[in-house]
Amino acid sequence: MTKVQIMSVVGSAVPAQLRERGLLACWYLMHNGEPVSGPLLSLPVAQALSQQLEHRPLNS
């Protein structure tokens, strides 16, 4: 089972394209300190994707 963690970023750490759309926070999925997803727009989306990824192997 793969351990995937959810990391949130806020403010200036949010990619410029998302800030331009008015988003002040986004989430990334991390595995062994490396991002395994692009910025996700909501915590529920990040949680759902995290559960999916925990049941399949990731290349490390």
C-alpha positions as CSV (number, residue, x, y, z in Angstrom):
1,M,0.0,0.0,0.0
2,T,1.4,3.4,-1.0
3,K,1.4,6.2,1.6
4,V,0.2,9.4,0.0
5,Q,0.0,12.6,2.0
6,I,-2.0,15.8,1.2
7,M,-0.2,19.1,1.3
8,S,-2.0,22.4,1.2
9,V,-0.5,25.7,0.0
10,V,-1.9,29.2,0.5
11,G,-1.3,32.7,-0.7
12,S,1.7,33.3,-2.9
13,A,2.6,29.6,-2.9
14,V,-0.6,29.0,-5.1
15,P,0.3,28.9,-8.8
16,A,-0.2,32.2,-10.5
17,Q,-2.8,30.8,-12.9
18,L,-5.0,29.8,-9.9
19,R,-4.5,33.0,-8.1
20,E,-5.6,34.9,-11.2
21,R,-8.8,32.9,-11.0
22,G,-9.3,34.0,-7.4
23,L,-8.1,30.9,-5.7
24,L,-6.1,31.4,-2.5
25,A,-5.4,27.8,-1.7
26,C,-4.7,24.5,-3.4
27,W,-3.7,21.0,-2.6
28,Y,-1.0,18.6,-3.8
29,L,-0.6,14.9,-3.2
30,M,2.9,13.9,-2.0
31,H,4.8,10.6,-1.8
32,N,8.2,10.5,-0.2
33,G,8.4,14.3,-0.2
34,E,7.8,14.5,-4.0
35,P,4.6,15.8,-5.6
36,V,2.5,13.1,-7.4
37,S,-0.3,15.4,-8.5
38,G,-0.6,18.9,-9.9
39,P,-2.5,21.5,-7.9
40,L,-5.9,20.3,-6.9
41,L,-8.7,22.8,-6.4
42,S,-10.4,21.3,-3.3
43,L,-9.6,19.2,-0.3
44,P,-12.4,16.7,-1.1
45,V,-10.9,16.1,-4.6
46,A,-7.4,15.7,-3.0
47,Q,-8.8,13.2,-0.5
48,A,-10.6,11.1,-3.2
49,L,-7.5,11.0,-5.4
50,S,-5.4,10.1,-2.4
51,Q,-7.6,7.1,-1.6
52,Q,-7.3,6.0,-5.2
53,L,-3.5,6.2,-5.3
54,E,-3.0,4.5,-2.0
55,H,-4.3,1.3,-3.6
56,R,-1.9,1.3,-6.5
57,P,1.9,1.3,-6.7
58,L,3.7,4.6,-7.5
59,N,7.0,4.7,-9.2
60,S,9.6,6.2,-6.7
